[in-house]
Amino acid sequence: MTRISGADITETVRAALQYIACYHAPDYLAELSAAYTREESPAAKSAIGQILESARLAALGRRPICQDTGMVIVFARLGQSVVIEGDRTLAACIDDGVRLAYLDAGNPLRASMVADPLFTRTNTRDNTPAITHVETCLGNNLTLHIAAKGGGSENKARYVMLNPSASVADWVVDTVAQLGAGWCPPGMISIGVGGSAEKAMLMAKRALMDPIDMPALRARGPVSAEERMRIDLHDRINALGVGAQGLGGVTTVVDVKLTTCPTHAASMPVALMPQCAANRHASVTLTGDGPVYLDPPDLSLWPRITGSTETTDLLRVDVDRLTRAQMAEWAPGQTLLISGHILTGRDAAHQRIADLLARGEALPFSLRDRLIYYVGPVDPVGDEVVGPAGPTTATRMDGFTRMMLDQGVLGMIGKAERGPETVAQIAAAGASYLVAVGGAAVLVARAIRSARLIAFQDLGMEAVREFEVRDMPVTVAVDSLGQSIHVLGPAEWRRAPWLS
Ligand SMILES: O=C(O)C[C@H](O)C(=O)O
C-alpha cells in the first residue's frame, strides 16, 4: 500500500502546468526545427521560424508559449494499491493544482474556461475545472499525463461512425484537407479507431501525449499494418500542402498517431484529434515520496532563428492613417510591418457588440476606420505592457464580419482562413484580412508598446483593448479583391494527385 498525499498531487500538477506552459515538449521542438530546415515555402518557413523564435523567448523568459494557455487535460493511471490521503478527491486535488498554476503571480497563465457554456459562458477565472480521466491499474504509483490543450486545435477534433468496410485512411485525409488552419499546423494528428464513440475520442486524445516517433519508425521500417498506415497518413497529409498556418508548405504534420481497440461488428468509430504547434504535455509519476518536479530543460535545444521577421524589404504601414486606397495595393502573401493603434476583440466581445446593436444601443467605442485584432492576451507581469498575445482563429468571427464592416471596420487581424462568404464581404467593403502567426505569441507581444482597456472589462481576456503596436509583422491573407492566401498557398504546395 502506498500513501500519496492530496497536497503532493496538487503541487505536482501546479508545477507541471507552469512547466509545460513555458516549454514545448523537446521532441516536438526538434521536429519543428527539422521542419524549418526542410521547408521550401517562404511563407511557411517564416511562420515556423517565428514560432521557434517565440518558443525560445518564452523558454528563456519563463512566459507562456501561446496566449491560449489551454484547457487542462489529465489522464491519471491510479495504482490499485494507492491510497490518496486527505479529504479531497483526485479530481479536486488536480483542480487545486490548476488553480495555483494559472493564478501564479510570477507567471499568470490565461484563464480560458467558461462555465455555463450554453448560456452565460462565464469565465471561471482560474481555468478550472480540468478534464480528468482516471483509469485504475495494478501497482503502487499514480501516473499523471498532463496536457494544456489549446482551443483552436480542440475545435477541430472530429468524430465519425464509418461503415466497417469504409476506408479510414481516406476519411482522415479528406477530413484534414477540410480542417483549415485553425488548429495551427504544423502539429500532430492522432486517430483513434474502434471501441465505442467516446473510447475512440479518448484513445486519440491520449496518444497525443506519446513521444514523437515518426522519424524512428521510418528509419527502422514498419512491422505492422498500423505502422504502415501511420506512414501512409503522414505522407498523404503532408502532400495536401496545407503547411504552417495553412499558408501552403511541405510540413503539415510531424507525426501521426494511430490507436485501436476492439469494437462492435456493426461499427467503425473513428476519432481525429489535432495537436497545435503549442504542443504542451508532460508525464509525472508519484510514488509517495513527495511532489514530483520536472527537470529543467536543456535550453540549447531551443534554436535561435534570425530573419523570420526581417525588416529590410517589408512595407511599413501606419494604421492610424490607413485608407482603403492604400489597402487596394496589398497582395495576398505580402508581409507588412504595422504601427499605430488597433482595437482588440474576439468571440465574446463580438457577441456583446451584436447584442448592443440589436437593442439599438450605442457602442462604447467607435469602430470606424479601425483594425480589429482577434486576440485574448495573457495578463502582463513586471514591466510588460501585455503578456503573450498571439492571434485567435478568425473563422469563428465570420458570422460577425458583415456587422463589423457595416460599423466601418477597415480590416481584421487573426489567424486561419475565412469562409467564402466572409471573403466576399471583405472584398466588397474594400477591407482586408491580415494574419499574425498563431503560436508566436511572445514574439507578437514584443511589438505591442501599450495596452489600454476600452470596454467590456467583465469579459476578462476577451475585453476590448487598444494596443499601440510598432512594426508588428502581419501577412495579407485576404486582399481587397477577395484573393485568399489560404486558398492560393495550399494550392501551390499540394502534391496530392488523388485530389486533382
Ligand atoms: O484562444 C486563443 O487565444 C486561441 C485559440 O486557441 C485558437 O486557436 O483559436
The ligand as an SDF file (V2000), in Angstrom:
LIG
                    3D

  9  8  0  0  0  0  0  0  0  0999 V2000
   -7.9560   31.2660  -27.5270 O   0  0  0  0  0  0  0  0  0  0  0  0
   -6.9980   31.6340  -28.2200 C   0  0  0  0  0  0  0  0  0  0  0  0
   -6.2840   32.6070  -27.9230 O   0  0  0  0  0  0  0  0  0  0  0  0
   -6.6540   30.9280  -29.4890 C   0  0  0  0  0  0  0  0  0  0  0  0
   -7.4080   29.6750  -29.7710 C   0  0  0  0  0  0  0  0  0  0  0  0
   -6.7340   28.5740  -29.2430 O   0  0  0  0  0  0  0  0  0  0  0  0
   -7.4730   29.4540  -31.2440 C   0  0  0  0  0  0  0  0  0  0  0  0
   -6.5500   28.8270  -31.7820 O   0  0  0  0  0  0  0  0  0  0  0  0
   -8.4080   29.9210  -31.8790 O   0  0  0  0  0  0  0  0  0  0  0  0
  1  2  2  0
  2  3  1  0
  2  4  1  0
  4  5  1  0
  5  6  1  0
  5  7  1  0
  7  8  2  0
  7  9  1  0
M  END
$$$$
